[in-house]
Structure formats: structure tokens, C-alpha cells
Amino acid sequence: MTKVISVTKTAIHNVPTNIITGFLGAGKTTVIMNLLKHKPANERWAVLVNEFGEIGVDGSLLQGQGSDKQVFIREVPGGCMCCAAGVPMQVALNQLLKEAKPDRLLIEPTGLGHPKEILQVLNSEHYQKSLSIQKTITLVDARSLADPRYTKHETFNQQIAIADIVVGNKQDLYQQGDHEKLQQYVEGFDEKPKQVVFTQHGELLPDLLTGGTLTVNAPTHVLEHHEHNHEHSHENKAIASELPMPESGVIKAENKGEGVVSVGWRFSAEKTFNHQKLQQLFSTLQVERLKAVFITDHGMIGYNLTGDDLKEIALTELVLSELNESKIEIITNEIDDDFETQLMATII
């Protein structure tokens, strides 16, 4: 039976809530960045973001896009949003609702997480009055359909199965026939009708979020509990993102599960990185996913790497004053032992 954590005493009713999901590298964080840029100026929005790794970088990237005081962000690092009957998620969600009292809530599960567990929590009696579940958006890079590592992966297919809208992102990189392949693949899921739209660079407008969801009435086999394969344990163990910075000025953490490994580092603000050396290091890196924010000799810079697509993001000075550290998270099949040495060599 799902354990429910008590929510704030302040009455919060029918907050429009969207899950924005998708596999590793599909562009979830970029989509949320764009949505936040286009949110109505008079609305308060909240974002609950989950990361597979324990360092927690997404929140920094999202905060770094500007100083909008009407946006509230909370992270659930360590891949644990969908573990332990959703207890870490519920704690973070209740705190976020209490702090933000939002006009809209966006939830971004890790690309390796099972969104149906999150739906179970959000659809529970406890949240029926406080949340109004709206469209579930699933991002897909249609080029992934040529790779059985995706099409045979339960999480990849579950993310499509629970979607109201499937967004074919990165269409500027598609080859002839990729659009049609995604349309046909989505039509193979008969759980509920789905709209398919295409975009590039994560360019979505808030209008796509509104409207009721059919997920609440999805068949039991779509929402039933699934024992998934995280190898970590959080009992009596602090997440690396919450640890105090040691005298060395460096914290390292690893996590394993779903056939991949994540490794991340936090660095104290006293450590400044060479911008050019970071560029050179990341431009040749072969990993599934990299996200980072660094204090460099060219200012505070964010990095977002999916496959061979590396993006640099200039972050505002507000981020530096609030975060006061650099951090990086990598997800891949196997970590190169030399990478840590190369990373440390970029410190000035």
C-alpha cells in the first residue's frame, strides 16, 4: 500500500499539473526552459525535477536561465523519485507546493525512471483535491526508433504508453521517413489515443499543456507497480547533493541501475575552471548524457550534452550567488577511468 506523506495545512486546490517525460537525451530540460520563458508573467510556476545521478544539475540549469521570482524549482536527485513508493517525491512535492503555491506544476522524471509510479502518487486520494492532472507530454527523438536499445527498453515504451501528447523533438536532425516512423510507432500503443507533434530545440509553448488527461483512466497494466532495477540504497545515506563541502573542495558520487552508471562531482566555489579546456574535453566525450554548471574564467557556464550535440549555456550571475559551486553529472554505459584526471586538469 502506498504510504502518503502529509501535505501542508495551507489549502491548495486543483493546481494544473503536467508530467514531462522522455528517455535520456530527448530534451526534457530544454523543453522546460522554453516553457518557463513563455509562461504568463502573472503566474507562479513550480518545477519538480528528478535526476538519476546524485549531484543534481537540472535545477541549476533551469534557475540559470533568468531571475524570474515567479518560478520555483526543487530537485529529487539520486534516481529515487520512483523508489520507496514515491516517498522522496511526496516530501519534495509537499514542500514545493507549500513554498510556491503555484498556478502550474511541471514534473520532470529522470529519463530512466518509470513515470507510472509517479502517476500512481499524483492520482492517489491524497492529491485529488490539491492537483488537477493535465496533459502528460513524452519527448522522443525519432532517430532512436532505429536502435533496439530504445525500442526494447521497458521504460522507453512505458513513457510513450502513458502519454497524452508525444513530441518528436530534434526534427531538424531527422532523415526522410523519421516522422512517419514515429507516427506509426505511437499508433502501435492502443492504451489511449495520442496526439503526435514535432519540434526542434525543445520549442514548445504553454498552450500545449492545457486540457484534461486520459492517463487517470489508463488501464491497470499501464499504472500497475513495477519493481525496477536501481542498485543504490538511500537508507541512512545522505544524497551527495546534500553533503557539506569537505576541505578538499570536491565531492564525488556514483549511481547504478537500468543498465547504466552515473558519476558526478561537486566543486567548491574556490575552484575555477578553464573554459577552453572544458570545451575541448566535452567536445570529444562519448557518453549517453552530460549536464554541468561550471565557474570558469569566462563566467558561469552550463553544459548540456546528448550524443554528439554539445550546448553551452551562459548562466546569469544570480546562479553564481545562489549556488556557489560547480557540478557535473555523466550517465553512460561505462565510465572512462581517465576522465576524472582530465577533468581535474581543467582547474586553473
N, C-alpha and C positions, 0 to 999 in steps of 0.2 A: 504494500500500500504506500502511495506517495506521501511523504512527510511534507507538511506545509509550514513554512516559517511565517510568523505573524507579521502583518504589514503595519505601516504607520497608522496612528489613530486619526490623522488628518484624512477627511473624506476625499477620495479621488475617484471620479466616476467616468467610465467609458472613454478612456484615453485611446484614440486611434493608434493601433499598433501593427507594425509590419515586420515580418521576418525577411531579411535579405540574405539569401544563402547562395552557395555555389562552391565548386571544388577549388582546390589550390590554384591560384593564379588566374581565376576567372574575372577578377576585377571588382570584388565587393567593396574594398576600401575606397577605390577611386569613384565608384558609383555613389557611395555615401558622401564623399567630399563634394561631388557635384550637386547632390540633393541639398546639402546644407547651404551651399552657395545660393540656391534658388528658393530657399524656404521663405514664406511670408515674413516680412520684417517684424510684424507684431506678435509672432508666435514663438513660444518656448518649445524647443525640441530636445529630446533626450536620446542618447545612443548607448546601448549596452552591447559591448563588443567582446567576443571571446576569441582567445588565441590558443593554438596548440602548444606553443612554447611558453616558458615560464617568465620570460623577461618582460613582455608586454610593450609592444611598439606601436600598435594601431592607434591607441589613444593619443599618443604624441603626434603622429602624423595628422590625425583629424584636428586636434587642437591647433596644430601649427599652421592651418590654412587661414587663420584670422583670429580676431579678438572678440567675436560675437558673444556677448554675455548672455544671449538667449539660447545658447547651445550648451548642454550638459552631457558629459561623457564619463562612462565608468567601464572599467575593464574587468574581465574574468579570465586571467591568464592560467596557464598550466593545463589546458585542454579539459577542464573539469566542469564546464557549463552543463554538459550532458551526463555527468557522472553522479553517483550517490543520490539518485532520484531528484537531481536538479537543485539540491540544497545550496551550493555556492551561487548558482544563478538566482535563486529566490532571495538570498541575502542581499546580493548586489542590486537586484531589481527593486526590492523594497526601499533600500537606501536611496537609489536614484529617483524613484517616484516621490519620496519624501522631500528630497533636495530640490528637484526640478519642477514638480507639479506641472508636467509638460502638456502641451497641446497635441504633440505627436511623439510616439516612441518608436525607434528603429532598433531592431535586434539583429546583430551580425554574428552568427555562429562561426566557429572555425571551419575552414574548408574540409577538415577531416572529421567533423562532428556529425552526429545524426540528428537532424532537425526535428524528427518526430518526437523525441523525448522533450524537447523544448515546447512543442505544441501541446504535449500532454500537460505540462505545468501551466501554460497560459490558458488552456481550456478547462482547468480544474475549477471547481466551485469557488475556491478562494479568490480567484481573479475575475470571476464573471461580471462583477459589478464595476470593478476598477478599470478593466481593459476592454476595448472593443477591437477584436481581431479583424484586421482588414487584409488586403492583398498580400499573399506570400510571393515574393519575387525570387526566382532562381536564375542565376547568371551561368551561362555556358559559353565556352569557346568552341564553336562548331568544329574546329580542326581536331579537337580531342576525340571525335567520333571515329577517327581512323586508328585509334590506339586502344587495344583491348584492356590496357591497364585502367582505362576510364570506364569503358562500356561494360566491363565485367565487375566493376567495383560497386559493392552494395550501396555505399554512401552516395556515389555519383548518381546512381539510379533513384535512390530514395529522394534526393534533392529535387529531381525532376518530378517524381510521383506526387510530392506534396505541394507543388507549385500551382498558383493561380495564373501567373504570367512567367513564361520562360523568355529570358532576354539573351539573344545571341550577340554577345559582346565581341569587340575586336573585329568587326566585319571588314574593316579596311585591310585586314591581312588574309581574308578568305580567298580560296581559289574557286573556280567555276564549279557549281554544284554543291558547295558547302551549305548555302542557305537551304536548299531543298532537302539535303540530308538531315539537317536539324529538324525541319518541319516533319519529315517522315518519322524520325526517331521519337519525337514527342507524341505523335499520333499513336504510337505503339503502347502508350500508357493509357489505360481505359478507366483509371480510378475516377477521374473527373475531367471535364473539358478544360483546355488550357489555351490562353492566348499566347502567340509567339510574336515577338517584336525583335528588331535588330538595331544595334547601335555600335558606336566605336568610342574609344576613350572613356567609357563609362558615362556617357552623356544621357542621363535620364532626368526628366522633370518631375516635380512632386505630384503632378496630376495623375501619374500612373499608380500612385499609392492608394488612392481613394477607392472606396467601394467594398462591398462585403466579400468574404472569403468562403469558398466551398470546403476549405480544409477542416473546419469544425465538424462537418458531416462526412469526412472521409471514412472509407471502410476501415474496420478494425485492424486488418492486417497491415495497413499503412501506418497506423498510430501505435500498434502494439509495441511493448517494450522489447528492446534488443540488447543482448549482452555483448557490448563491443569491446574492442581489444586494446585498451590502454594498459601499459605496463607499469605506470607510475602509481604511487600511493600518496595521498595527502594527509594521512593520519599522523598527527603530531609532527608535521613537517611544514615549515613555512615556505611559501612560494618565493622564488628568487626575486621577484619584483618588489616584495615587501621587506626584504632583508636590509638592515642598516649597512651602509657602505663601510667596508673594513679599511684599515690604514693603507693597504696596498692600492686602494682605489679601483679594484677590479672584482667583479662577481661573475662567475661562470655557471651555467645551468644547462642540463640536458634532459630530454624527454623522449620516450619511445612509444610507438603504437601505430596501428593501422599500416604497418609495413614501412614506416619511415622513421627518421630520427630528427629531432630538432636540437640545435645548440645555440646558445645565446650568451651575450656578455653585457654587463653594465659597467660603465666607466665614470669615475667622479669628474666633476666639472674642471678640476685642475688639469686634466689631460686634454690637450688639443691635438687634433689630427690634421695631417697634411692632405688638403683637398685633392691635389693632383694624384697623389699616391693611392688614395681611396678609389678614385675614378679608374685608375689602371688596374687595381686589384679586382674590383667588381666587374669590370668590362670583360674579363676572361673567365669569370666564375661560372661553373656548370652545376646549378642546383635547381631544385623544384621551386624554391621560394626564398627570397631575402627581403627583409624590411629593416630599416635602420634610421636612426637620427644621430647625427654627429655634430659636436662642436669642432669646427675646423678653422683654419686660418683664413677662410673666406666666409665665416659666419656659421649659423646653424643650418644644416642641410639634411633633408630627408632623402632616403633612397628606397626605391621600390623595384625589385627585380622579379620578373616572371619569365622563365625560359631564357630567351636571348634579348628580352626587352627590358632595358635598364632606364629608369626615370629618376632624375634628380628633382627635388622639390625644395625651393627656397622657403624656409620657415621664418615666421615672424619673431621679433625679439621677445614677445610675450612668452613664447615657448621656453626660451633660454632662462627667463626669470622664474618660471614656474617649475620646470623640470630639473634644471640644474645638473644634467648628466647626459652622457651619450649612451646609446644602447643599440644592439643589433641582434637579430634573430634569423637563423637559417634553417630551412627544412629541406631535407634531401634524403636519398636512399643510403648514402654513405658519406660521412664527413671526412674530408681530406685532412690528415694529421698536420700537414704543413700550413694550413690556412691560419691557424692561430698565430704562428710565428710571423707570417706575412702581415696579418692584421696589426700585431703589436709594433711591427716595423714602420707603420704609418703614423705612429705617435711622434709628435715633434719634441 
